[in-house]
Amino acid sequence: MAEQDGELLDTPTEMRHLLRAVKTSLELAIMARAPNDLVNRLARVAGLLDAVGQLPIEEGPAREMTAEVLADAVSAVELWRVWERARTPLA
């Protein structure tokens, strides 16, 4: 479990929800013909989240990289949202 602001989080659940958001962002980025570096980053993070999510995160290599993968995933989704907003015409 991860700890944030003194509060315990359910990391496997957090990872599943984030993986869903990353995959949706990836699909939308592909359809919107987003830059390759953005699409590749979303794809890489999706693969890492999926792989790490299959491993026990209480110990070992998965535990060591979980926080970094989660942070990278959040950052990648935010980059997608910024790119998408910049291309969306204002009504």
Secondary structure as GFF3:
##gff-version 3
##sequence-region A 1 91
A	DSSP	beta_strand	2	4	.	.	.	ID=ss1
A	DSSP	beta_strand	7	9	.	.	.	ID=ss2
A	DSSP	alpha_helix	11	31	.	.	.	ID=ss3
A	DSSP	alpha_helix	36	53	.	.	.	ID=ss4
A	DSSP	alpha_helix	61	87	.	.	.	ID=ss5
###
